[in-house]
Amino acid sequence: MAILKINEKHTATAAITASVMFLCACVIFFLPVEIPHMITICTSILTIASLWLCPWQITMALLFSTLGDHMGSCGNFLGQMGFFALAHIAYIVFFCRTCPQGRASDGMKWKSAIVALYGVVVGMLIVPHVHRFLQVGVSVYVLLILTMCILSWRQKNPYYALGAWLFVLSDTVLAWNKFVFHIEGASYLIMIPYYLGQWMLFIQSFKSAQNA
């Protein structure tokens, strides 16, 4: 249930408006123009819209993501990782609540195995390069985002799964770029999947709430 309420006749218009504003903000973010805190403006648009359009767990996930974006723009990696960990916990709670027992997507064993294998391979390639005092935190974060990804696959909705996988891809590139070696054009490889994944989770949760 959304934190705030809006007239049902205007929900679709509000969702479309928020999506257009978000897209425009993302385009501005990638322009060669320095705008302070532009990275937080993008996710802030979805966060504010979600107050009326999405379940509260999605609002909290987007709010924590916005705070994580802000920490990242300030160069505070621990704060960034911490807030995004909270965002994934909020997504995990949402996916647990929206998938009644017995209605999970088919093939969950092999889907879970794919996510687990991906996590093991990426973890083995990246975690050894992480500073020792950060390894535990990064490992916990990896478990959280992979759990979120597995639960997204339980929804019988490919858009949730795609949104979650885009999030995983974004964080994988971010970690590889930060800890292993620099990737040319990393900002595009990180931010485009991230923004697209957040938008897909936002818009699909809105649609699910409307159909509930």
C-alpha positions as CSV (number, residue, x, y, z in Angstrom):
1,M,0.0,0.0,0.0
2,A,1.3,3.5,-0.9
3,I,2.3,5.8,1.9
4,L,0.1,8.6,0.5
5,K,-3.1,8.2,-1.6
6,I,-4.0,9.7,-5.0
7,N,-7.2,9.7,-7.0
8,E,-7.3,6.5,-9.0
9,K,-8.2,8.4,-12.2
10,H,-4.9,10.2,-12.0
11,T,-2.5,7.4,-11.1
12,A,-1.6,6.4,-14.7
13,T,-1.0,10.1,-15.6
14,A,1.2,10.5,-12.5
15,A,3.2,7.4,-13.3
16,I,3.7,8.5,-16.9
17,T,4.7,12.0,-15.8
18,A,7.1,10.7,-13.2
19,S,8.7,8.4,-15.8
20,V,9.1,11.2,-18.3
21,M,10.6,13.5,-15.7
22,F,13.0,10.7,-14.6
23,L,14.0,10.0,-18.2
24,C,14.7,13.7,-18.8
25,A,16.8,13.9,-15.6
26,C,18.8,10.9,-16.7
27,V,19.5,12.4,-20.1
28,I,20.7,15.6,-18.3
29,F,22.9,13.6,-16.0
30,F,24.8,12.2,-19.0
31,L,25.3,15.5,-20.6
32,P,28.7,17.1,-20.3
33,V,27.3,19.7,-17.9
34,E,28.2,19.9,-14.2
35,I,25.0,20.1,-12.2
36,P,25.4,19.6,-8.4
37,H,23.8,16.5,-7.0
38,M,22.2,15.6,-10.4
39,I,22.7,11.9,-9.6
40,T,20.4,12.2,-6.6
41,I,17.8,14.2,-8.5
42,C,17.1,11.3,-10.8
43,T,16.2,8.8,-8.1
44,S,14.5,11.5,-6.0
45,I,11.9,11.9,-8.8
46,L,10.9,8.2,-8.5
47,T,11.1,8.3,-4.7
48,I,8.7,11.2,-4.5
49,A,6.3,9.7,-7.1
50,S,6.4,6.3,-5.3
51,L,4.8,8.0,-2.2
52,W,1.5,8.0,-4.1
53,L,2.0,5.2,-6.6
54,C,3.9,2.3,-5.1
55,P,3.9,0.1,-2.0
56,W,5.8,1.6,1.0
57,Q,8.7,-0.9,0.6
58,I,9.4,0.4,-2.9
59,T,9.4,4.0,-1.5
60,M,11.9,3.0,1.2
61,A,14.1,1.2,-1.4
62,L,14.1,4.2,-3.6
63,L,14.7,6.6,-0.7
64,F,17.7,4.5,0.5
65,S,19.0,4.3,-3.1
66,T,18.8,8.1,-3.3
67,L,20.8,8.5,-0.1
68,G,23.3,5.9,-1.5
69,D,23.6,7.9,-4.7
70,H,24.3,11.0,-2.6
71,M,27.0,9.2,-0.5
72,G,28.6,7.9,-3.7
73,S,28.7,11.4,-5.2
74,C,30.4,12.6,-2.0
75,G,33.0,9.8,-2.3
76,N,31.8,8.0,0.8
77,F,31.9,4.4,-0.3
78,L,30.9,2.9,3.1
79,G,27.8,5.2,3.3
80,Q,27.0,4.3,-0.3
81,M,27.2,0.6,0.3
82,G,25.3,0.8,3.6
83,F,22.3,2.7,2.1
84,F,22.1,0.4,-0.9
85,A,22.2,-2.6,1.4
86,L,19.2,-1.1,3.2
87,A,17.6,-0.6,-0.3
88,H,18.0,-4.2,-1.1
89,I,16.5,-5.2,2.2
90,A,13.5,-3.1,1.4
91,Y,13.2,-4.8,-2.0
92,I,13.6,-8.2,-0.3
93,V,10.7,-7.4,2.1
94,F,8.6,-6.3,-0.9
95,F,9.3,-9.4,-2.9
96,C,8.6,-11.7,0.1
97,R,5.2,-9.9,0.7
98,T,4.1,-10.0,-3.0
99,C,4.8,-13.7,-3.6
100,P,2.3,-15.8,-1.6
101,Q,3.5,-19.3,-0.8
102,G,2.8,-21.8,-3.6
103,R,2.8,-19.2,-6.4
104,A,6.5,-18.9,-7.0
105,S,7.8,-18.9,-10.5
106,D,8.6,-22.3,-12.0
107,G,12.2,-23.5,-12.2
108,M,13.3,-21.7,-9.1
109,K,16.0,-24.3,-8.3
110,W,17.9,-23.7,-11.5
111,K,17.2,-20.0,-11.4
112,S,18.6,-19.8,-7.9
113,A,21.6,-21.9,-9.0
114,I,22.3,-19.4,-11.8
115,V,22.3,-16.5,-9.4
116,A,24.4,-18.3,-6.8
117,L,26.9,-19.4,-9.5
118,Y,27.1,-15.8,-10.7
119,G,27.7,-14.6,-7.2
120,V,30.4,-17.1,-6.5
121,V,32.3,-16.4,-9.7
122,V,32.0,-12.6,-9.4
123,G,32.8,-12.8,-5.6
124,M,36.0,-14.9,-6.3
125,L,37.1,-12.4,-8.9
126,I,36.4,-9.2,-7.0
127,V,36.5,-9.7,-3.2
128,P,40.2,-10.7,-3.1
129,H,41.0,-7.2,-4.5
130,V,38.9,-5.4,-1.8
131,H,40.7,-3.8,1.1
132,R,40.7,-6.3,4.0
133,F,38.6,-4.2,6.3
134,L,35.9,-3.9,3.6
135,Q,35.8,-7.6,2.6
136,V,33.1,-8.5,5.1
137,G,30.9,-5.6,4.2
138,V,31.2,-6.2,0.5
139,S,30.5,-9.9,1.0
140,V,27.3,-9.2,3.0
141,Y,26.3,-6.7,0.4
142,V,26.7,-9.3,-2.4
143,L,24.5,-11.8,-0.4
144,L,21.8,-9.1,-0.1
145,I,21.7,-8.1,-3.7
146,L,21.8,-11.8,-4.9
147,T,18.9,-12.6,-2.4
148,M,17.0,-9.7,-3.9
149,C,17.7,-11.0,-7.4
150,I,16.5,-14.6,-6.5
151,L,13.3,-13.3,-4.9
152,S,12.6,-11.1,-7.9
153,W,12.5,-14.3,-10.0
154,R,9.8,-15.7,-7.7
155,Q,7.3,-13.1,-8.8
156,K,6.3,-14.8,-12.1
157,N,7.0,-11.4,-13.7
158,P,10.0,-11.1,-16.0
159,Y,10.1,-7.3,-15.5
160,Y,10.9,-7.6,-11.8
161,A,13.7,-10.1,-12.6
162,L,15.1,-8.0,-15.4
163,G,15.1,-4.9,-13.2
164,A,16.9,-6.8,-10.5
165,W,19.4,-8.2,-12.9
166,L,20.2,-4.8,-14.3
167,F,20.8,-3.6,-10.7
168,V,23.2,-6.6,-10.2
169,L,25.0,-5.8,-13.5
170,S,25.4,-2.2,-12.5
171,D,26.9,-3.1,-9.1
172,T,29.2,-5.7,-10.7
173,V,30.7,-3.1,-13.1
174,L,31.0,-0.6,-10.2
175,A,32.8,-3.0,-8.0
176,W,35.1,-4.2,-10.8
177,N,35.9,-0.7,-11.8
178,K,36.6,0.3,-8.2
179,F,38.6,-2.7,-6.9
180,V,40.0,-4.6,-9.9
181,F,40.8,-2.2,-12.7
182,H,39.5,0.9,-14.4
183,I,36.9,0.3,-17.2
184,E,36.7,2.7,-20.0
185,G,33.2,4.3,-20.1
186,A,32.4,2.8,-16.7
187,S,30.0,5.6,-15.7
188,Y,27.7,4.6,-18.6
189,L,28.0,0.9,-17.9
190,I,27.2,1.5,-14.3
191,M,24.5,4.2,-14.5
192,I,22.4,3.2,-17.5
193,P,21.6,-0.3,-16.1
194,Y,21.1,1.2,-12.7
195,Y,18.6,3.8,-13.7
196,L,16.8,1.4,-16.1
197,G,16.6,-1.2,-13.3
198,Q,15.3,1.2,-10.7
199,W,12.7,2.5,-13.2
200,M,11.6,-1.0,-14.1
201,L,11.1,-2.0,-10.4
202,F,9.3,1.3,-9.8
203,I,6.9,1.0,-12.7
204,Q,6.2,-2.7,-12.3
205,S,5.4,-2.3,-8.6
206,F,3.0,0.5,-9.6
207,K,1.3,-1.8,-12.1
208,S,1.1,-4.6,-9.6
209,A,-0.4,-2.3,-7.0
210,Q,-3.0,-1.2,-9.5
211,N,-3.9,-4.8,-10.4
212,A,-4.0,-6.0,-6.8
